[in-house]
């Protein structure tokens, strides 16, 4: 008996997913509840387990798209002994090999129909002779380059050394692209800059780092200082923490701060809920947890939703200066950058200090220039004199 492995419901309003990575190979014997495949949504990755034990037959290849409810694999169950699964596996492999035409994946079938091609016209390179969307795209690319219906191996020698690889854009990357374009088109974005002398924060970290880690089990980083400073500035300038809904402005009495983190599939922005009530240790533990799970694509969709303000640290990649883009419907984003020793004037003398450029991109429809500049100046003042966080000044 065969059981279909279908795309589960993965969140409200999500109808399409992308197959990220198969954790078991085609034809493998799998156990009930064993993780089989990672599927990518527009917000996060979800792992789908095996509904029953049996032999796995993959129907949708990595990188292909599928709708919620679509069958992406079959599991052949009912094996009575250890030899039966192997027999079923061999039979399932042999059937595609004996077929007159390759097994056509759904996305490939759509491309074939759109371009009036037959499956036999295209060389199939997928497992067990399956015809993938990438196969069709390569065929179309080669045909366009040569002006005729040639296969990939028949490309003229004039372009033989100039290869191209076509990959579908991931769900996460599509979402990032759409939201960035939305921000540019629908908001009046401006960026203001300043620089922060990071010597006081570095000295504070050096003094208490070991004791902090011993007591709280978390590393004392720079991000917690920026979160605390941003929260204080958001309290003073609530427009930066607000959003526009139609013709109304929504102000909040809470700060849900998104932290931009590079994950295994790209940038994700998990949210620190009620950051105004979090301690330094709470912030550092949460960020460390987000960072570890982002690398494994295990951030949950609900952890990415509903932020009111975002902090992005391009400095971890070596960025010295940039203009971050607001994450709609938010109205502001703070950009951190690399710390560099630079000569600056202090009390009439030139001294070397560890300096960081900071940037605030904001929606000018709701935030005035004076508010934006003063907001960023508040963040700067707090970081250059962290005692302000304790005294509330």
VENQUIVEN-V112508 format. One record per residue. RES is the residue in three letters. D_CENTER is the distance of its C-alpha to the mean C-alpha in Angstrom with 1 decimal. Layout:
res=RES d_center=D_CENTER
res=RES d_center=D_CENTER
This chain:
res=UNK d_center=38.1
res=UNK d_center=34.6
res=UNK d_center=31.7
res=UNK d_center=28.8
res=UNK d_center=25.2
res=UNK d_center=23.6
res=UNK d_center=20.1
res=UNK d_center=20.3
res=UNK d_center=19.6
res=UNK d_center=16.1
res=UNK d_center=16.3
res=UNK d_center=18.4
res=UNK d_center=18.4
res=UNK d_center=16.0
res=UNK d_center=18.2
res=UNK d_center=16.4
res=UNK d_center=14.0
res=UNK d_center=13.4
res=UNK d_center=14.9
res=UNK d_center=12.6
res=UNK d_center=15.2
res=UNK d_center=18.8
res=UNK d_center=19.8
res=UNK d_center=23.5
res=UNK d_center=25.3
res=UNK d_center=27.2
res=UNK d_center=30.6
res=UNK d_center=29.8
res=UNK d_center=31.5
res=UNK d_center=29.2
res=UNK d_center=29.9
res=UNK d_center=29.4
res=UNK d_center=26.2
res=UNK d_center=24.9
res=UNK d_center=21.1
res=UNK d_center=21.1
res=UNK d_center=17.8
res=UNK d_center=14.0
res=UNK d_center=13.0
res=UNK d_center=9.7
res=UNK d_center=9.9
res=UNK d_center=8.6
res=UNK d_center=7.2
res=UNK d_center=6.9
res=UNK d_center=9.0
res=UNK d_center=12.7
res=UNK d_center=15.6
res=UNK d_center=18.8
res=UNK d_center=22.1
res=UNK d_center=25.4
res=UNK d_center=27.7
res=UNK d_center=30.8
res=UNK d_center=32.0
res=UNK d_center=32.9
res=UNK d_center=32.1
res=UNK d_center=28.7
res=UNK d_center=28.8
res=UNK d_center=25.5
res=UNK d_center=25.7
res=UNK d_center=22.2
res=UNK d_center=20.8
res=UNK d_center=17.4
res=UNK d_center=15.5
res=UNK d_center=17.8
res=UNK d_center=17.1
res=UNK d_center=19.1
res=UNK d_center=20.2
res=UNK d_center=20.4
res=UNK d_center=23.7
res=UNK d_center=23.8
res=UNK d_center=25.2
res=UNK d_center=23.0
res=UNK d_center=25.5
res=UNK d_center=29.0
res=UNK d_center=30.4
res=UNK d_center=34.1
res=UNK d_center=35.8
res=UNK d_center=39.4
res=UNK d_center=40.1
res=UNK d_center=43.2
res=UNK d_center=43.2
res=UNK d_center=41.3
res=UNK d_center=42.5
res=UNK d_center=41.6
res=UNK d_center=37.8
res=UNK d_center=38.4
res=UNK d_center=40.8
res=UNK d_center=38.4
res=UNK d_center=35.7
res=UNK d_center=38.2
res=UNK d_center=39.3
res=UNK d_center=35.9
res=UNK d_center=35.3
res=UNK d_center=38.7
res=UNK d_center=38.4
res=UNK d_center=35.8
res=UNK d_center=37.8
res=UNK d_center=40.9
res=UNK d_center=39.6
res=UNK d_center=41.0
res=UNK d_center=37.7
res=UNK d_center=34.2
res=UNK d_center=32.0
res=UNK d_center=29.9
res=UNK d_center=26.3
res=UNK d_center=25.7
res=UNK d_center=23.5
res=UNK d_center=26.1
res=UNK d_center=28.9
res=UNK d_center=27.6
res=UNK d_center=27.5
res=UNK d_center=30.9
res=UNK d_center=32.3
res=UNK d_center=31.0
res=UNK d_center=32.6
res=UNK d_center=35.7
res=UNK d_center=35.2
res=UNK d_center=36.5
res=UNK d_center=34.6
res=UNK d_center=37.4
res=UNK d_center=36.8
res=UNK d_center=33.5
res=UNK d_center=33.1
res=UNK d_center=30.9
res=UNK d_center=28.9
res=UNK d_center=27.0
res=UNK d_center=28.1
res=UNK d_center=31.7
res=UNK d_center=32.1
res=UNK d_center=29.4
res=UNK d_center=28.7
res=UNK d_center=25.1
res=UNK d_center=23.6
res=UNK d_center=23.1
res=UNK d_center=26.9
res=UNK d_center=27.8
res=UNK d_center=25.7
res=UNK d_center=27.4
res=UNK d_center=30.7
res=UNK d_center=30.2
res=UNK d_center=29.2
res=UNK d_center=32.3
res=UNK d_center=34.5
res=UNK d_center=33.4
res=UNK d_center=34.1
res=UNK d_center=37.5
res=UNK d_center=38.6
res=UNK d_center=39.4
res=UNK d_center=38.1
res=UNK d_center=37.6
res=UNK d_center=35.4
res=UNK d_center=32.9
res=UNK d_center=35.7
res=UNK d_center=38.1
res=UNK d_center=36.3
res=UNK d_center=39.0
res=UNK d_center=39.3
res=UNK d_center=38.8
res=UNK d_center=35.0
res=UNK d_center=34.8
res=UNK d_center=33.3
res=UNK d_center=30.6
res=UNK d_center=28.0
res=UNK d_center=24.8
res=UNK d_center=21.9
res=UNK d_center=20.3
res=UNK d_center=17.0
res=UNK d_center=15.4
res=UNK d_center=12.3
res=UNK d_center=9.4
res=UNK d_center=8.9
res=UNK d_center=5.3
res=UNK d_center=7.0
res=UNK d_center=9.9
res=UNK d_center=8.8
res=UNK d_center=7.7
res=UNK d_center=11.1
res=UNK d_center=13.0
res=UNK d_center=12.3
res=UNK d_center=13.2
res=UNK d_center=16.2
res=UNK d_center=17.2
res=UNK d_center=17.3
res=UNK d_center=19.5
res=UNK d_center=21.7
res=UNK d_center=22.3
res=UNK d_center=22.5
res=UNK d_center=25.0
res=UNK d_center=22.8
res=UNK d_center=24.6
res=UNK d_center=23.8
res=UNK d_center=26.3
res=UNK d_center=26.4
res=UNK d_center=28.2
res=UNK d_center=28.6
res=UNK d_center=28.8
res=UNK d_center=31.2
res=UNK d_center=29.2
res=UNK d_center=32.5
res=UNK d_center=33.1
res=UNK d_center=29.7
res=UNK d_center=30.0
res=UNK d_center=33.5
res=UNK d_center=32.5
res=UNK d_center=29.9
res=UNK d_center=32.4
res=UNK d_center=35.0
res=UNK d_center=33.2
res=UNK d_center=30.4
res=UNK d_center=32.3
res=UNK d_center=33.8
res=UNK d_center=30.5
res=UNK d_center=28.8
res=UNK d_center=32.0
res=UNK d_center=32.2
res=UNK d_center=28.7
res=UNK d_center=27.1
res=UNK d_center=24.3
res=UNK d_center=24.0
res=UNK d_center=24.8
res=UNK d_center=22.3
res=UNK d_center=22.2
res=UNK d_center=19.3
res=UNK d_center=21.6
res=UNK d_center=24.2
res=UNK d_center=22.0
res=UNK d_center=20.8
res=UNK d_center=24.5
res=UNK d_center=25.7
res=UNK d_center=23.3
res=UNK d_center=24.3
res=UNK d_center=27.9
res=UNK d_center=27.4
res=UNK d_center=25.8
res=UNK d_center=28.8
res=UNK d_center=31.1
res=UNK d_center=29.4
res=UNK d_center=28.1
res=UNK d_center=27.3
res=UNK d_center=24.2
res=UNK d_center=23.0
res=UNK d_center=24.1
res=UNK d_center=23.0
res=UNK d_center=25.0
res=UNK d_center=25.6
res=UNK d_center=28.0
res=UNK d_center=31.0
res=UNK d_center=30.3
res=UNK d_center=28.6
res=UNK d_center=27.0
res=UNK d_center=27.6
res=UNK d_center=26.3
res=UNK d_center=28.1
res=UNK d_center=25.0
res=UNK d_center=22.0
res=UNK d_center=18.5
res=UNK d_center=16.7
res=UNK d_center=12.9
res=UNK d_center=11.9
res=UNK d_center=9.1
res=UNK d_center=8.0
res=UNK d_center=7.0
res=UNK d_center=5.8
res=UNK d_center=7.5
res=UNK d_center=5.4
res=UNK d_center=3.9
res=UNK d_center=3.8
res=UNK d_center=3.8
res=UNK d_center=7.4
res=UNK d_center=9.6
res=UNK d_center=13.2
res=UNK d_center=16.5
res=UNK d_center=18.9
res=UNK d_center=22.3
res=UNK d_center=21.6
res=UNK d_center=25.2
res=UNK d_center=26.6
res=UNK d_center=24.6
res=UNK d_center=26.4
res=UNK d_center=25.3
res=UNK d_center=25.1
res=UNK d_center=23.1
res=UNK d_center=20.4
res=UNK d_center=20.3
res=UNK d_center=20.2
res=UNK d_center=17.3
res=UNK d_center=15.2
res=UNK d_center=16.3
res=UNK d_center=15.4
res=UNK d_center=11.9
res=UNK d_center=11.5
res=UNK d_center=13.3
res=UNK d_center=11.5
res=UNK d_center=7.9
res=UNK d_center=9.7
res=UNK d_center=11.1
res=UNK d_center=8.2
res=UNK d_center=10.6
res=UNK d_center=9.2
res=UNK d_center=11.3
res=UNK d_center=10.8
res=UNK d_center=13.6
res=UNK d_center=12.2
res=UNK d_center=9.7
res=UNK d_center=12.7
res=UNK d_center=15.7
res=UNK d_center=15.2
res=UNK d_center=18.2
res=UNK d_center=17.4
res=UNK d_center=14.6
res=UNK d_center=15.1
res=UNK d_center=13.3
res=UNK d_center=14.9
res=UNK d_center=15.1
res=UNK d_center=18.2
res=UNK d_center=16.6
res=UNK d_center=16.2
res=UNK d_center=19.6
res=UNK d_center=19.2
res=UNK d_center=22.5
res=UNK d_center=22.2
res=UNK d_center=19.7
res=UNK d_center=19.4
res=UNK d_center=16.1
res=UNK d_center=15.3
res=UNK d_center=15.7
res=UNK d_center=13.1
res=UNK d_center=15.6
res=UNK d_center=17.8
res=UNK d_center=17.8
res=UNK d_center=20.5
res=UNK d_center=19.6
res=UNK d_center=17.2
res=UNK d_center=18.5
res=UNK d_center=17.7
res=UNK d_center=18.9
res=UNK d_center=20.1
res=UNK d_center=22.1
res=UNK d_center=25.3
res=UNK d_center=28.3
res=UNK d_center=31.9
res=UNK d_center=33.7
res=UNK d_center=37.2
res=UNK d_center=37.7
res=UNK d_center=40.8
res=UNK d_center=41.8
res=UNK d_center=45.3
res=UNK d_center=46.6
res=UNK d_center=45.5
res=UNK d_center=42.7
res=UNK d_center=40.6
res=UNK d_center=37.5
res=UNK d_center=34.6
res=UNK d_center=30.9
res=UNK d_center=29.3
res=UNK d_center=25.8
res=UNK d_center=25.1
res=UNK d_center=23.1
res=UNK d_center=22.1
res=UNK d_center=21.9
res=UNK d_center=20.7
res=UNK d_center=22.2
res=UNK d_center=23.4
res=UNK d_center=27.0
res=UNK d_center=28.0
res=UNK d_center=27.8
res=UNK d_center=28.0
res=UNK d_center=31.0
res=UNK d_center=31.0
res=UNK d_center=33.2
res=UNK d_center=30.8
res=UNK d_center=27.9
res=UNK d_center=30.0
res=UNK d_center=31.5
res=UNK d_center=28.2
res=UNK d_center=27.0
res=UNK d_center=30.5
res=UNK d_center=30.3
res=UNK d_center=27.2
res=UNK d_center=29.0
res=UNK d_center=32.2
res=UNK d_center=30.7
res=UNK d_center=29.0
res=UNK d_center=32.2
res=UNK d_center=34.2
res=UNK d_center=32.2
res=UNK d_center=35.3
res=UNK d_center=34.7
res=UNK d_center=32.0
res=UNK d_center=34.9
res=UNK d_center=37.5
res=UNK d_center=35.5
res=UNK d_center=36.8
